[in-house]
Amino acid sequence: MTDAFYDVLMRRRDVRAEFTGAPIPGDVLNRVLTAAHAAPSVGLTQPWDFVLVSDHDTRSAFREHVLAEREVFARSLADERNETFARIKIEGILESSLGIVVTYDPERGSPAVLGRHAIADAGLYSVCLAIQNLWLAATAEDLGVGWVSFYREEFLARLVGLPEGVRPVAWLCVGPVTRLQETPDLERHGWRRRRPLSAATHLERFGELNTASR
């Protein structure tokens, strides 16, 4: 059981090009969403909601917006970096079976949210935990997940009809895939290399690196 958990953890990938478009069985989707909804949350507020988007017109409108934002980012890059970026697919909005918009409601449980008085973003962190639960559960079910982040919050909020004050945290492309890549896309395409654990582990104070883990 322990090995199976770590296998799922290490197989998880941010999927772009491998979606098949096949439908997600209802019981599988329910298990994945149940796992997301079981995430810990500050003050037990469960400040997330999940908007399931299958409508083609909605997904097409979102994709057009994402591609426009891709161009905005591309124009900010130096030529060599732009050449690398041009090879990277940033979304699988139409190829995936389903879009899941994960939202954050900062007013849920207010005004007395236990544990949030000193850390205003604790609720947002809770939503990220729900996303990670969803992602790992999807991987265990042999589904792929791709987190699309090239969008303006106001646009997506309007597109899926979010109430005032509720923030879209992620559009997740979800569905069956042909495979999960061995190496993350950004590493394969030369955008960035993964840091070793030793560079991210500090002893007692920041900057005192853990040489024992090298």
N, C-alpha and C positions, 0 to 999 in steps of 0.2 A: 504493500500500500504506500509506504514511504517513497519507494522508487518511482511508483506511478505518478505521485504528486510532482516530484522533481522533474520527471520526464515532461509533464504538461507545462511546467514553468519554463523549461528551457526550449520547448518546441514553439511556444507562443511567438507569433510574428505579426507585424503590422502589414496587412495584406493589401495589395493594389491590383496586380494583374492576373491573379490566379482564380478568381471567382468563376464558377460555372453558371450561375443564374438559376440553378435548380431550386425548387421550393424547400423551405425549412419545415419539417414535420411539426405539427402543432405541439405535440408533447415535448419535443426537443426545445422548441422556443420557450415553452413554459418553464422548463427546468433551468434554462439559461437566465431567464428573467427572475426566477425565484432565487437563484444564486446571487444575482445583483442586488435584489431587494433584501437579502440577508446580511448585507455588509454592515459593519459597525458605523454608528453616526453619533456626532456630538449631541449630548442631551437626549438621545434616542429620538431625534427630530425627523430622521429619514427625509432629508430635504430634497430628494430627487423625484423626478417623474420620467417616464419613458414614452416618447411619442413614436409609434411605429408607422413608418412611411413607406408605402408600397406604390402609391399613385405615380404613374410615369411622368405626368406633367409637372408635379411637384419636384420630383427628382431631377428632371431636365432643367427646370428653372434654377435649382440649387447648383447643378453642375456648371451652368453658364456663368453663374456668379463666382464659383470657385476658380474657373479658368481665367476669368478677368482678374481675380486677385493674384493668381499665379503670375500673370503678366506684370502686375504692379511690382511683385517681389523680384521678378527676373530683371526688370529695369534698374533695380538697385544694386545688382551684382557686377563685379568686374568681369571682363570678357572671359577669362579662363574659368572662373567659377560658374559663369552662365552656361558655358559649354557642358560642364558637368551636370548642372541642374537640368538642362534640356533633355538629358537621358533618363531622368527620374520621373516615373509616373506618380502623381500625388493623390490619386483618388480612384475608386472603383464604384462610383455612385450608381451608374446604370447597369454595370455588369453584376453587381451583387444582388442577392435575393431581396434584401430589405435594408432600409435605412432606419436606424434607431437614434433619435435625438434625445440625449440625456440632459436634463435640466436641473437647475438649482433655484430653490425658493428660499431666500434668506429670511423671510418672515415666518416660515413654518416653525411653530413652537415658541415664537416671540410673545412677550418681551423677555421672559425669563428662560433663556436657553442655558441649561446647566453645562458649564465647561467652555462657554464661548465668550465670557465677559472680558478676558484678556487677549484672546486670539480671534480677531474678527473673521479670519478666513477659515476657521475650523469647520464650518459647514461646507465650504467649498472642498476642503480636503475629504470630507465624508463622501461627497459625490464621486471624487476620484477613486475612493475605495470601492464604491459600487461598480464603477467602470472596470476596475481591475478584476473584481469578482466575475463580472459578465464575461470579460475577455478570457479568463482562465477556464470558466465553464464552457464557453464556446469552443475553446481549443480541445478540451476533453471530449466534446461531442463531435470532433473532426470538422468544425466550422472555422472559417477564417473571419477575422475582424480587421477593419482598417479605419483608423481615426483620421477624419478629415478636419484639418485645422485652417485651411485657407478660406476663411469667410469672415464677414463682419457680423457681430452679434445682432445688431439691429435688423439686418436683412433676414437672418434665419428666424429670429423671433417673430417677425411679421409673416414669414412664409408658412410657419406651422401654427400660427395663432396663439402665441404664448401670452398669458396675462401680463399686465404691467408689473415690472419688478422681477419677473422670473427670467433667469438667464439661461441661454443654451450653452452648455459646457462642451458638448461633443456631438458631432454627427458620426455615428459608427456605421460603416458598411459591413453587413453581416451576411454570411451564406456559405454553402458548400464550396469547396475549392478543389482544384486538381492536385495541389500539394502545398505544403508550407516550406518556404525556402530554408535551406540550412543556415544561410548567412543573411542578416537583415539587409534590406534593399540599400539603405544609405551607405552601409559598409561595402556592399558589393559594387556599387557605382562610384566609390571613391570620394563620397561627400565628407565622411568623417570616420575615424577609427575609434573602436571601443576602448575606453580607459581600463587599465587593469585594476583589480580590487585594491591592490597595495597603494595605488595613487589616490584612492577615495577613502581610505581608512586611517583615522588619526587617533593617537593615544593621549587621553586626558585633555589636550588643548589642540586647536586647529593648527596645522602646520607640522605637528610632531607625527610624522608618518610611521605606519606600522610596518617596519622592515621585515618582521617575521612572516608576513603574508606574501612576500615577493616570491 
